[in-house]
Every structure is written in structure tokens, then in C-alpha cells.
Amino acid sequence: NVNNANDTGIICPGSSYTVNDPVIASSNVPSTWRWAILSGAGSFSSSSVLTGSGVVPSNPTYNSVGGDAGSNVVLLFEATRTGGACDQRKDSALVVITVRPTLVPPTVVGGQDRIRCYSTSAGTMVATPASGGSGPYEYLWQYRAAATGSWVNIDGSNTLVLNHTMLLTQSTEYRILVTDLGIPSCGTLVPGN
């Protein structure tokens, strides 16, 4: 019989998932077997063995793509037996892989362009929440001299509202980063400026 019929995985778009555990009992080796993608925009890795006869050598790896985001990918394993009481019997198992939605970074409401007088603060800035990925999210604001230098983290700026009190002495850029803290984590993103 085919076991592991309830194999499920959760991944982020662009990630890979290797099917868990053998799907067929060694005492019931099929004459032929195959793997197929029933739904999904991605593909099996080039090293995956997808058809054969006898013992299944390894389980395949599915490589997701952006088109899989926010959907379930369904893989099929099908084994056919020949001879004896089970002649031409087909057993199958489905593997369902949940692909999280694409992580979308926050954006600063009203844009980042503001005119401030010399030696005044940037004032309050607000960003829209991130979405997609697994969630929850962690935020971090950064600043730098306009179009130059390295980005500097603003301590304690882990919310969508920033009131940066530093006095500005030059043109300054701000941005907000998001890190997906969920399982699986779908990474850290910086919004487009």
C-alpha cells in the first residue's frame, strides 16, 4: 500500500519542498510508479526521479515559483502493480504543498518627500502594514543622507508610526523594512523608494 498520503508542507514562493518519507512500503514494491504535478506553476528539481519501476529511489523536490503564491500545489504519486492478486491495481497518494502569498512590504503613506527647515525633525511618518508571507511581522525604520551613505537603524522604531526627533542638517531619506516572523519566514523586504 501507499503510505504518507497526508504529506503536507508549507513554503514561501520561490522555495522548494522535498516530499517526506518513503511513500511506498518496501514489502509492496510496485511494477511501475510515477510522480506528477496536478496543480502548480513550478516544477520538480532536475535531480528528482519522476518515473521508474521497482523500489522508489528517493522522493522528489518541488520548486515553487511566483505563480504558486497564495495557492495549494498538489503532487500525485501513483503506483501500478502487476501479477498476482493485485494485477493492474493502482494506488495513489496526494501531497499538498501550501505556498504562502508573496510578502508585500509596507509603504510610507504620502510618500517620503517632505520639505523641512534646517535643524528641525522629520516629524511623524506612517506606513501601511505589510501583507502576505506567513506573519506576524517585525518592522524597522532606517535613515541615511539622501542617496549616499549607509542606512542607519533607528532604535525602537518597530511600529508602523515613526516620530524621529533627530534634528536634520541635510537632506535625509527614510525607509521601513519588514521581516516575516512566521513559520516559514518569507524573509526581509525593503519597500521600493
Buried (B, 14 or more C-beta within 10 A) or exposed (E): EBBBEEBEBBBBBBBBBEBEEBBBEEEEBBBBBBBEBEEBBBEBEEEBEEEEEEEBEEBBBBBBBEEBBEBEBBBBBBBBBEEEEBEEBEBBBEBBBBBBBBBBBBBBEEEBEEEEEEEEEBEEBBBBEBBBBBBEBEBBBBBBBEEEEEBEEBEEBEEBEBEBEEEBEEEBBBBBBBBBEBEBBBEBBBBEE
